[in-house]
Amino acid sequence: MADPVVLYEVDDQVSVITLNRPEKLNAISPELIRQLLDAFARADAEPATSVVLLRAAGRSFCAGYDIGRRPEPGEADWRSDPIKAHQHLAPQLAFEMTPWNMQKPVIASVQGHVMGGGCELVMLCDLTIAADNAVFGEPEIRFSSVGPAIVMPAIIGYKKARELLYFGDTIDAETARQLGMVNRVVPLLELPEKSLAWAKRLSLISPEALYATKLSINRGADAAGFSNRIHIGLDVVAPLYATKTELGQRFRDLVEAEGVPAAVRWRAAQFKE
């Protein structure tokens, strides 16, 4: 049997979930989604824990969705019309919203690439601690795509979010901290120890108080329209995936012919200042 792509363990009062696809920079595949959703559900129901720590094996937290993988049966035609695109992206949005909707607080511990869907997933966690080598960004717009969760404006404000989402540029960990995307930045070698210690410190708070505080924050956010803005974003961007743009098609052709790294390098080179 293949090694699991998501690991689960309990350390004192902390449920520790580890993305375990390091050879692919923990890129999000259908199997990773299934296993991570199972781990989230297990952690939220775990009677012995009150905090969840989400981390990743290898040099990067997550490079985003695995756009270079072979489609599963019946999946290849989802870009053929807007309805199919919406039906394909809606489960991805629900997946990314899972940490937000859990009863327990979720702390993301990140290093290296925190890109695309991985960046969106981290922003929807309650707290984030980053290694000093972490790089954040949503570059999808350069390939005529947009992530299913337009959450960045709610986290860092409209002006900077527009800049990052319009250009697809990346920011380093310290910039992410200054913008409010990250709570703490630590040296890379200290990330495992510091993040677990932070999660254990949070677990000293009573589970009831944590639950009530998270619920009240989420209810306030939803009263201000948070969930609606996320779903409206999906409704607006889904048809884009069924639109054949010149740049998007060239990018996909390059992915097919030379692989994702070559396609990303081709597009990134055009944006160097």
DRENKOLVO-449041 format. One line per field, with one value per residue: x, y, z of N, C-alpha, C in turn; residue in three letters. Coordinates in steps of 0.02 Angstrom, whole numbers. Example, Ala and Ser with C-alpha at 12.3 -4.5 7.8 and 13.67 -1.06 7.14 Angstrom:
2
nu: [660:642] .
nv: [-284:-112] .
nw: [390:354] .
cau: [615:684] .
cav: [-225:-53] .
caw: [390:357] .
cu: [660:645] .
cv: [-165:2] .
cw: [390:394] .
resn: [ALA:SER] .
***
This chain:
273
nu: [42:19:106:20:-46:-77:-45:-88:-85:-84:-29:-9:-130:-154:-205:-113:-89:-17:36:88:160:288:373:303:291:187:74:-99:-199:-337:-337:-263:-350:-461:-403:-358:-477:-536:-445:-461:-594:-581:-494:-573:-670:-599:-588:-485:-413:-396:-349:-291:-153:-90:26:169:264:434:512:422:265:143:117:5:-138:-126:-89:-28:-59:-132:-299:-438:-555:-690:-669:-602:-672:-719:-694:-771:-894:-978:-1062:-1016:-888:-913:-970:-859:-769:-835:-830:-693:-687:-766:-683:-569:-627:-643:-556:-596:-729:-724:-746:-640:-492:-376:-208:-94:61:194:310:431:358:199:71:-57:-197:-149:-108:-231:-297:-219:-244:-373:-362:-356:-245:-76:90:247:392:548:582:469:358:228:83:-34:-29:-113:-186:-102:-107:-229:-324:-415:-412:-528:-570:-591:-520:-420:-437:-516:-429:-309:-344:-408:-325:-190:-221:-280:-167:-85:-169:-203:-80:-20:92:219:249:362:388:398:342:213:178:176:69:-35:-69:1:40:157:335:469:637:680:732:682:547:464:473:435:306:232:246:176:48:23:25:-89:-180:-194:-296:-468:-568:-701:-703:-620:-696:-813:-760:-705:-822:-897:-818:-823:-962:-981:-904:-976:-1097:-1056:-1045:-950:-950:-1039:-970:-864:-928:-992:-881:-838:-946:-927:-798:-797:-851:-743:-653:-707:-682:-589:-442:-308:-180:-202:-224:-102:-20:-72:-45:95:114:69:161:292:288:240:337:415:317:276:396:411:303:327:446:410:364:464:539] .
nv: [-60:115:249:348:508:602:625:579:616:618:732:759:873:908:888:830:860:809:855:744:732:759:750:806:934:941:963:988:855:750:637:684:784:705:627:728:793:688:680:807:795:691:751:856:786:722:672:696:808:987:1078:1100:1063:1102:1048:1018:896:897:1018:1118:1192:1190:1184:1221:1176:1019:1037:968:836:680:680:617:481:541:672:756:842:952:1086:1121:1189:1325:1279:1150:1185:1260:1159:1080:1161:1198:1093:1105:1232:1208:1117:1198:1286:1212:1217:1342:1316:1219:1162:1170:1272:1297:1288:1339:1283:1332:1320:1360:1349:1422:1419:1467:1364:1313:1427:1491:1397:1407:1540:1526:1456:1470:1528:1568:1513:1546:1488:1573:1562:1552:1577:1667:1667:1691:1639:1607:1690:1728:1625:1631:1589:1581:1566:1464:1518:1676:1746:1829:1976:1996:1965:2041:2165:2276:2351:2297:2164:2170:2205:2090:1988:2032:2041:1919:1909:1863:1859:1877:1794:1886:2002:1952:1937:2070:2116:2050:1922:1821:1764:1743:1736:1626:1557:1436:1309:1304:1294:1170:1141:1265:1287:1176:1198:1318:1277:1189:1278:1351:1251:1250:1332:1321:1200:1234:1373:1408:1357:1437:1564:1556:1528:1644:1742:1693:1700:1837:1877:1816:1884:2004:1970:1877:1736:1742:1827:1744:1639:1708:1749:1625:1599:1699:1679:1548:1531:1580:1475:1400:1473:1496:1566:1651:1654:1565:1445:1427:1409:1287:1203:1204:1144:1015:977:1002:999:1056:1137:1196:1269:1360:1429:1489:1582:1657:1721:1828:1923:1979:2117] .
nw: [0:-33:47:170:126:215:384:552:724:905:1023:1183:1221:1092:927:795:629:480:322:198:75:20:-92:-194:-154:-67:-144:-182:-204:-261:-175:-66:-22:19:122:209:245:315:421:480:523:614:707:755:822:918:1082:1172:1141:1114:1025:858:759:606:491:382:294:232:120:90:132:54:-118:-185:-288:-372:-522:-621:-621:-683:-744:-648:-686:-782:-747:-833:-920:-852:-872:-978:-976:-886:-781:-750:-712:-596:-516:-502:-432:-315:-213:-184:-127:-12:51:79:169:282:402:453:486:583:755:843:868:735:705:586:531:441:303:174:12:10:-70:-190:-179:-59:9:24:106:222:260:303:418:599:664:618:608:544:458:431:299:225:86:19:-86:-223:-371:-476:-563:-664:-750:-803:-711:-555:-379:-283:-161:-119:-11:35:34:149:249:239:190:61:-32:-32:-54:-180:-256:-241:-287:-415:-485:-454:-376:-253:-74:65:225:333:279:260:393:437:364:422:386:442:606:682:654:638:652:526:570:697:685:697:837:897:846:893:1029:1041:1006:1111:1217:1188:1211:1347:1380:1423:1336:1315:1325:1217:1111:1122:1101:971:900:923:859:727:704:710:601:498:512:462:332:288:247:140:51:16:-51:-154:-223:-276:-362:-456:-510:-559:-694:-767:-780:-880:-988:-1130:-1130:-1215:-1151:-1046:-1115:-1180:-1069:-1017:-1123:-1120:-995:-1023:-1122:-1071:-933:-767:-693:-797:-867:-769:-749:-875:-876:-760:-788:-867:-781:-709:-630] .
cau: [0:56:108:-33:-24:-92:-32:-125:-62:-103:27:-43:-198:-151:-209:-63:-103:42:33:144:173:343:404:262:283:121:22:-164:-228:-400:-324:-244:-412:-500:-370:-356:-544:-545:-404:-494:-653:-556:-467:-627:-708:-553:-605:-425:-378:-436:-315:-267:-94:-83:94:184:331:474:537:368:199:97:127:-60:-170:-82:-116:8:-79:-179:-367:-474:-608:-747:-651:-565:-713:-751:-684:-808:-947:-976:-1095:-970:-832:-937:-978:-792:-735:-872:-800:-628:-701:-788:-623:-528:-664:-650:-528:-638:-793:-714:-758:-576:-447:-326:-146:-55:134:210:377:438:302:130:49:-121:-244:-116:-111:-301:-310:-185:-279:-436:-346:-365:-181:-22:160:284:465:572:591:404:340:155:58:-84:-7:-157:-212:-55:-123:-300:-364:-421:-427:-599:-585:-564:-520:-366:-458:-542:-374:-257:-370:-420:-272:-135:-249:-286:-100:-60:-213:-201:-15:3:158:228:278:399:354:395:291:148:163:159:3:-85:-82:39:45:226:387:523:687:657:750:643:475:427:470:398:235:201:243:123:-15:14:8:-160:-221:-203:-361:-521:-598:-765:-688:-596:-753:-857:-726:-702:-890:-918:-781:-851:-1029:-974:-880:-1031:-1145:-1028:-1048:-890:-964:-1070:-919:-825:-967:-1002:-818:-840:-996:-901:-737:-806:-856:-678:-620:-735:-665:-523:-401:-247:-126:-219:-214:-29:6:-91:-8:163:110:62:220:355:279:220:392:434:264:279:455:395:259:358:499:381:345:522:546] .
cav: [0:178:285:398:576:643:588:604:593:659:750:789:896:936:844:852:835:824:840:698:722:807:746:849:996:935:989:962:806:724:593:725:815:654:609:786:802:636:698:863:770:652:797:895:741:691:696:710:868:1049:1119:1063:1090:1079:1060:981:866:920:1087:1166:1175:1169:1221:1233:1117:980:1047:926:766:654:685:556:467:586:738:794:890:1000:1153:1129:1239:1357:1240:1097:1217:1276:1096:1054:1205:1203:1050:1132:1286:1178:1089:1252:1317:1166:1242:1397:1290:1171:1187:1183:1315:1263:1326:1318:1289:1330:1334:1356:1372:1423:1448:1449:1335:1306:1493:1502:1352:1435:1600:1505:1430:1521:1559:1543:1525:1533:1490:1633:1551:1542:1622:1664:1699:1658:1657:1577:1737:1730:1570:1642:1554:1615:1517:1462:1556:1743:1763:1875:2044:1997:1954:2092:2228:2276:2377:2249:2103:2182:2201:2021:1946:2055:2025:1852:1913:1829:1898:1835:1782:1947:2045:1922:1953:2141:2125:2016:1855:1775:1789:1740:1711:1596:1524:1373:1252:1306:1292:1115:1149:1324:1280:1129:1231:1368:1240:1163:1335:1366:1197:1263:1364:1270:1189:1270:1444:1412:1347:1495:1622:1546:1533:1714:1776:1671:1727:1908:1882:1799:1940:2055:1946:1840:1675:1762:1853:1688:1601:1751:1744:1564:1607:1744:1654:1482:1533:1593:1412:1374:1521:1481:1625:1636:1639:1504:1387:1418:1380:1217:1167:1195:1093:950:961:1006:993:1115:1184:1234:1316:1412:1471:1529:1638:1698:1761:1888:1970:2005:2190] .
caw: [0:-35:110:174:109:274:446:611:789:963:1068:1240:1205:1025:869:747:561:439:250:189:4:11:-158:-236:-116:-35:-188:-163:-250:-234:-119:-8:3:55:185:254:272:366:479:512:559:671:756:785:865:966:1150:1213:1118:1106:976:801:726:536:469:321:288:176:118:78:160:0:-181:-217:-317:-415:-589:-669:-616:-733:-718:-630:-734:-781:-724:-884:-957:-807:-899:-1041:-970:-821:-728:-730:-677:-529:-480:-486:-385:-252:-161:-164:-80:51:82:107:224:338:465:477:512:638:822:877:831:694:696:529:538:370:280:102:-29:35:-133:-219:-132:6:40:44:162:281:281:334:484:650:678:575:626:482:456:398:227:193:32:11:-147:-264:-439:-526:-613:-720:-795:-818:-661:-490:-328:-267:-100:-123:60:52:53:217:296:237:164:-11:-74:-40:-84:-252:-286:-242:-328:-485:-515:-438:-344:-189:-19:113:289:373:248:277:464:441:334:462:360:485:675:707:609:677:610:498:611:759:670:728:910:916:829:940:1095:1037:1008:1179:1260:1176:1239:1418:1385:1425:1270:1311:1312:1149:1066:1124:1071:898:874:924:806:663:696:694:532:453:514:418:263:269:208:76:5:-9:-101:-212:-261:-315:-416:-507:-543:-590:-768:-798:-795:-942:-1040:-1160:-1143:-1251:-1104:-1010:-1158:-1190:-1007:-1012:-1174:-1094:-942:-1056:-1161:-1035:-862:-730:-679:-857:-881:-718:-763:-935:-859:-708:-818:-897:-730:-673:-636] .
cu: [44:54:50:-5:-42:-82:-70:-95:-87:-42:-2:-114:-202:-158:-162:-77:-45:29:96:153:233:374:366:250:214:66:-44:-192:-296:-389:-303:-306:-451:-468:-367:-425:-559:-506:-435:-554:-633:-531:-522:-667:-665:-566:-544:-391:-426:-407:-291:-207:-88:-14:108:255:367:489:483:304:152:107:62:-89:-124:-108:-81:-13:-126:-249:-395:-529:-668:-731:-626:-606:-743:-743:-728:-866:-948:-1008:-1048:-911:-853:-943:-910:-760:-770:-844:-731:-638:-722:-729:-581:-561:-666:-618:-570:-700:-784:-728:-693:-533:-394:-267:-109:19:164:283:379:378:236:90:-22:-170:-215:-117:-182:-318:-281:-221:-344:-425:-350:-301:-128:46:201:358:487:586:525:391:266:134:4:-71:-56:-179:-165:-69:-198:-345:-368:-440:-500:-618:-551:-564:-470:-389:-483:-486:-326:-281:-369:-359:-217:-160:-257:-218:-77:-103:-214:-137:5:71:159:257:313:362:346:344:221:129:142:90:-53:-105:-51:43:117:272:445:575:663:671:710:568:439:419:425:323:199:195:186:54:-29:-3:-65:-205:-230:-269:-415:-552:-663:-754:-662:-653:-797:-825:-723:-771:-912:-882:-811:-921:-1027:-951:-936:-1085:-1122:-1022:-990:-906:-996:-1017:-877:-864:-983:-939:-816:-887:-968:-843:-748:-812:-790:-643:-647:-722:-595:-487:-337:-190:-139:-206:-140:2:-10:-56:64:165:109:127:283:349:265:279:412:381:265:339:443:354:292:411:473:365:404:528:619] .
cv: [63:211:336:467:626:599:620:574:640:670:791:809:927:880:871:818:857:806:801:680:766:807:788:916:1000:967:952:919:783:679:632:759:765:638:667:799:750:654:757:840:731:699:835:852:710:717:718:775:928:1095:1074:1100:1060:1098:1017:955:896:994:1139:1143:1150:1214:1236:1169:1085:984:1003:854:746:658:617:543:514:658:783:848:944:1072:1168:1177:1266:1316:1185:1126:1234:1213:1066:1095:1209:1157:1074:1189:1258:1148:1143:1285:1274:1192:1298:1370:1239:1203:1208:1232:1274:1311:1297:1332:1279:1348:1330:1384:1367:1458:1425:1424:1324:1371:1508:1460:1381:1497:1584:1467:1487:1561:1530:1563:1502:1531:1551:1624:1542:1597:1612:1696:1657:1677:1636:1625:1742:1676:1571:1599:1597:1562:1519:1503:1625:1772:1819:1945:2048:1991:2013:2159:2231:2297:2326:2185:2112:2175:2129:1977:1968:2034:1953:1852:1875:1877:1850:1833:1846:1996:2018:1937:2026:2155:2092:1947:1802:1806:1794:1713:1687:1568:1455:1313:1248:1296:1232:1123:1207:1317:1232:1161:1282:1334:1213:1219:1353:1313:1204:1300:1310:1262:1228:1344:1454:1406:1409:1555:1616:1556:1606:1755:1758:1700:1802:1918:1867:1853:1997:2032:1903:1780:1692:1787:1797:1651:1643:1749:1682:1571:1649:1712:1588:1485:1547:1529:1380:1421:1506:1546:1604:1615:1575:1442:1374:1387:1306:1174:1154:1143:1024:929:956:1001:1060:1162:1227:1286:1374:1458:1516:1591:1685:1745:1826:1941:1997:2080:2209] .
cw: [0:33:111:158:164:335:504:675:843:1006:1125:1218:1135:973:816:680:517:366:233:115:-16:-58:-209:-203:-86:-78:-175:-219:-222:-174:-57:21:45:122:234:283:326:430:516:553:621:726:792:835:920:1037:1191:1194:1112:1054:919:771:657:512:407:323:228:177:107:110:107:-60:-217:-245:-368:-487:-641:-667:-672:-704:-699:-682:-727:-762:-780:-917:-913:-830:-960:-1036:-898:-765:-703:-692:-605:-487:-461:-431:-317:-198:-138:-114:-12:88:115:167:287:402:495:512:568:706:856:835:795:685:636:542:469:357:204:65:9:-20:-152:-167:-63:44:65:105:226:306:317:399:535:662:631:603:566:494:417:324:190:141:18:-54:-180:-337:-494:-581:-673:-771:-812:-773:-598:-439:-307:-205:-104:-52:77:70:125:269:298:210:88:-52:-86:-72:-159:-286:-294:-288:-401:-520:-505:-405:-278:-138:29:179:330:344:264:349:471:413:373:436:405:554:698:652:652:629:587:543:676:748:703:803:930:902:875:1009:1096:1041:1078:1228:1251:1208:1315:1431:1385:1356:1261:1294:1241:1099:1063:1090:996:868:871:870:738:651:678:623:483:453:470:345:241:225:141:27:-24:-64:-162:-255:-304:-374:-473:-545:-579:-666:-803:-819:-859:-1001:-1067:-1176:-1178:-1204:-1066:-1051:-1171:-1128:-1003:-1064:-1152:-1038:-972:-1090:-1119:-959:-828:-716:-738:-874:-832:-731:-823:-917:-808:-737:-847:-846:-690:-685:-647] .
resn: [MET:ALA:ASP:PRO:VAL:VAL:LEU:TYR:GLU:VAL:ASP:ASP:GLN:VAL:SER:VAL:ILE:THR:LEU:ASN:ARG:PRO:GLU:LYS:LEU:ASN:ALA:ILE:SER:PRO:GLU:LEU:ILE:ARG:GLN:LEU:LEU:ASP:ALA:PHE:ALA:ARG:ALA:ASP:ALA:GLU:PRO:ALA:THR:SER:VAL:VAL:LEU:LEU:ARG:ALA:ALA:GLY:ARG:SER:PHE:CYS:ALA:GLY:TYR:ASP:ILE:GLY:ARG:ARG:PRO:GLU:PRO:GLY:GLU:ALA:ASP:TRP:ARG:SER:ASP:PRO:ILE:LYS:ALA:HIS:GLN:HIS:LEU:ALA:PRO:GLN:LEU:ALA:PHE:GLU:MET:THR:PRO:TRP:ASN:MET:GLN:LYS:PRO:VAL:ILE:ALA:SER:VAL:GLN:GLY:HIS:VAL:MET:GLY:GLY:GLY:CYS:GLU:LEU:VAL:MET:LEU:CYS:ASP:LEU:THR:ILE:ALA:ALA:ASP:ASN:ALA:VAL:PHE:GLY:GLU:PRO:GLU:ILE:ARG:PHE:SER:SER:VAL:GLY:PRO:ALA:ILE:VAL:MET:PRO:ALA:ILE:ILE:GLY:TYR:LYS:LYS:ALA:ARG:GLU:LEU:LEU:TYR:PHE:GLY:ASP:THR:ILE:ASP:ALA:GLU:THR:ALA:ARG:GLN:LEU:GLY:MET:VAL:ASN:ARG:VAL:VAL:PRO:LEU:LEU:GLU:LEU:PRO:GLU:LYS:SER:LEU:ALA:TRP:ALA:LYS:ARG:LEU:SER:LEU:ILE:SER:PRO:GLU:ALA:LEU:TYR:ALA:THR:LYS:LEU:SER:ILE:ASN:ARG:GLY:ALA:ASP:ALA:ALA:GLY:PHE:SER:ASN:ARG:ILE:HIS:ILE:GLY:LEU:ASP:VAL:VAL:ALA:PRO:LEU:TYR:ALA:THR:LYS:THR:GLU:LEU:GLY:GLN:ARG:PHE:ARG:ASP:LEU:VAL:GLU:ALA:GLU:GLY:VAL:PRO:ALA:ALA:VAL:ARG:TRP:ARG:ALA:ALA:GLN:PHE:LYS:GLU] .
***
